[in-house]
């Protein structure tokens, strides 16, 4: 029969596999457009579009590859598949959708694109560059990211270390016997094997139930589980080295009689308990914040339904931008290329009407603001006299949100109680909350200084005073995903409305429009045509269904919450075992004295309290450390009560065991269990 220790290690490795599985959600939330190892950058095609797509389909089938390309079907973004689609996918193979696409662009390849297969790309009669997608980073993001998965993983690893030490301590006498029989190495191997089996079997079950086999998703999951497996094996190795080194150095008689070793391990135990309690409380704090963020995000997702037909672009900069000019002649050529490139994006932007694009520039994203103290100023050029530098207060820069006209219109109807403030009489409209009305002369330079050499005149700016409680919709999905406090709306902010359609075709305006593309949501059904008209197929890397990605992210976050609870419950059970072993060890040092006091009819409460007092003090230290790490006082109070109650219960259990075994204990048996 398998030892309990190996079963526990097996079960906990399954828990860790579930944590790792949560990382696979990155393939559904937009961080990685498609599950792929390689990207194909098609820059020039010598055949017709139809012939190229037919050749690509044949290439994918012959080489057992899955090749993806983003398309729009009935206003919804889809992934078109060349080759055989994966099972249970919402991808499409409708050939009519390819008519809207230029063959030039970025394709994603799932499968091993070996050098031999790359040579076959010549059959496509196109200029094709192959580049890696960096899918391996999915494992690194689990280790070094900021998600609750990462925090749960590291806290679980530390608690796993403490729990493993507890398991080893519970069998210290058996280990001493095993040392004489040479079985130490065998036990280490079994522990490592238990972890590997747990990860392997859980990985297979997860891959089967989620239809990963036959795609690179199974490779990604295998990589994640391999990384977790290495960490667990290292922990097992280190704990065993520490434990067996001590066992090898201490005489067997000392351990068997619970002498100095009992006190030594009781202090080691106490340190481990303090650490584990603090970590558990911190983990609960992280969960609380994540849970609240998830609830807030759920409300926000409903607001985002109003822009569910919009999508976001991601693109690569052209190669010439990497070669900075060194001479005046090179500078002139470089500037001309930049101007031509920006004109393409301006042409692209003009394919959409006012209500078909949503843009917002979040001031908090300006990193230089974080480097300034409150009240500091920023140098900027004066709009009326560009040769003169003026000073702008950080306060006004941080309060000014640059938006498109449609975002103001949408905000009016999206939030109950919003006033109708929208005006679009001028190229630039600045909405100033009533509370800042007296500071207009300080606020306007924040907006005008960004439009030097734009061709605009002072009369092209309009100022409108709005209610202080006007709510502006934040159409930046990163404010929901990458924050513990999801942001859907802001109030009391200065709104700078830029209508680029009313502005001239100047180099400065074209540059500004080009800079806003990544922060703009466009009506999805018009994107393919706009990309084609502006000849930007090669530059656009992907079209993201922002709303669907957000929905997937929310589902993933809720799944992370469930997985975190499961792991914490499992680790709390292990903590009960750790505390029980500590109390058993402490009381074993005075067990004969306790039995004598019982036989003499004297109270044992004083001795038990004295023996258990270090644990109570340890609980206090652990909670103090948790508060230092950011845990709330209320949570610490309830957690302290739980641990103290648990301690009293376990003391009662140990005392009951002692009562039943007091005769054998007085005869020389000092092991309570």
PEFENMO-V212769 format. One record per pair of residues at least 4 apart in sequence whose C-alpha atoms are under 6 Angstrom apart, sorted by the first residue. I is the first residue (numbers start at 1). J is the second residue. If there is no record, write none. Layout:
# PEFENMO-V212769
I_J ; I_J
This chain:
# PEFENMO-V212769
6_191 ; 6_194 ; 9_195 ; 10_194 ; 10_195 ; 10_198 ; 13_195 ; 13_198 ; 13_199 ; 14_198 ; 14_199 ; 14_202 ; 17_199 ; 26_31 ; 27_32 ; 29_549 ; 29_552 ; 29_553 ; 30_549 ; 36_108 ; 36_109 ; 36_110 ; 37_110 ; 37_133 ; 38_109 ; 38_131 ; 38_132 ; 38_133 ; 39_107 ; 39_108 ; 39_109 ; 39_130 ; 39_131 ; 39_132 ; 40_106 ; 40_107 ; 40_129 ; 40_130 ; 41_105 ; 41_106 ; 41_128 ; 41_129 ; 42_104 ; 42_105 ; 42_127 ; 42_128 ; 43_104 ; 43_127 ; 43_538 ; 44_126 ; 44_127 ; 45_126 ; 46_125 ; 46_126 ; 49_103 ; 55_124 ; 57_82 ; 57_83 ; 60_64 ; 60_65 ; 60_83 ; 61_83 ; 65_110 ; 65_111 ; 66_82 ; 66_83 ; 66_109 ; 66_110 ; 67_81 ; 67_82 ; 67_108 ; 67_109 ; 68_80 ; 68_81 ; 68_107 ; 68_108 ; 69_79 ; 69_80 ; 69_107 ; 70_78 ; 70_79 ; 70_80 ; 71_77 ; 71_78 ; 72_76 ; 72_77 ; 72_78 ; 72_525 ; 75_524 ; 75_525 ; 79_91 ; 80_91 ; 80_92 ; 80_93 ; 81_93 ; 104_537 ; 104_538 ; 105_537 ; 105_538 ; 106_541 ; 113_117 ; 139_224 ; 141_145 ; 142_150 ; 143_150 ; 145_150 ; 148_152 ; 149_153 ; 152_156 ; 156_160 ; 159_276 ; 162_272 ; 166_578 ; 175_179 ; 178_182 ; 178_183 ; 196_200 ; 197_201 ; 199_203 ; 207_211 ; 207_212 ; 212_217 ; 212_218 ; 213_218 ; 222_226 ; 225_229 ; 240_244 ; 241_245 ; 244_248 ; 254_259 ; 255_261 ; 258_262 ; 261_265 ; 262_266 ; 265_269 ; 273_277 ; 274_618 ; 274_622 ; 277_622 ; 278_622 ; 278_626 ; 279_283 ; 282_626 ; 285_631 ; 287_291 ; 293_297 ; 293_484 ; 293_485 ; 297_486 ; 300_488 ; 308_547 ; 309_524 ; 310_521 ; 310_522 ; 310_523 ; 310_524 ; 311_521 ; 311_522 ; 311_524 ; 311_544 ; 311_545 ; 311_546 ; 312_521 ; 312_543 ; 312_544 ; 313_542 ; 313_543 ; 314_541 ; 314_542 ; 315_539 ; 315_540 ; 315_541 ; 316_539 ; 325_330 ; 325_331 ; 330_334 ; 331_335 ; 342_510 ; 342_511 ; 342_514 ; 343_510 ; 344_534 ; 345_514 ; 346_510 ; 347_534 ; 348_530 ; 348_534 ; 351_530 ; 352_356 ; 355_406 ; 356_522 ; 356_523 ; 357_521 ; 357_522 ; 358_404 ; 358_407 ; 358_520 ; 358_521 ; 359_403 ; 359_404 ; 359_519 ; 359_520 ; 360_402 ; 360_403 ; 361_401 ; 361_402 ; 362_401 ; 363_398 ; 376_394 ; 377_391 ; 377_392 ; 377_393 ; 377_394 ; 378_391 ; 378_392 ; 379_390 ; 379_391 ; 380_389 ; 380_390 ; 381_386 ; 381_388 ; 381_389 ; 381_390 ; 381_449 ; 382_386 ; 382_388 ; 382_389 ; 382_390 ; 382_449 ; 383_448 ; 383_449 ; 383_452 ; 396_443 ; 399_493 ; 399_494 ; 400_494 ; 400_495 ; 401_495 ; 401_496 ; 402_496 ; 403_497 ; 404_497 ; 404_498 ; 405_497 ; 410_414 ; 411_472 ; 411_473 ; 412_418 ; 412_420 ; 418_470 ; 426_460 ; 426_461 ; 427_460 ; 427_499 ; 427_502 ; 428_461 ; 428_497 ; 428_498 ; 429_461 ; 429_462 ; 429_463 ; 429_496 ; 429_497 ; 430_463 ; 430_495 ; 430_496 ; 431_463 ; 431_464 ; 431_465 ; 431_494 ; 431_495 ; 432_465 ; 432_466 ; 432_494 ; 433_465 ; 433_466 ; 433_467 ; 433_468 ; 434_465 ; 434_466 ; 434_467 ; 434_468 ; 440_444 ; 445_449 ; 454_508 ; 454_509 ; 468_492 ; 469_491 ; 469_492 ; 470_491 ; 471_489 ; 471_490 ; 471_491 ; 472_489 ; 472_490 ; 473_488 ; 473_489 ; 474_488 ; 474_489 ; 478_482 ; 479_486 ; 479_487 ; 480_486 ; 480_487 ; 531_536 ; 531_537 ; 560_564 ; 568_572 ; 583_587 ; 584_588 ; 587_591 ; 595_662 ; 597_602 ; 598_602 ; 605_609 ; 608_612 ; 609_613 ; 614_618 ; 623_636 ; 626_631 ; 627_631 ; 636_640 ; 641_645 ; 658_662 ; 664_669 ; 665_669 ; 665_670
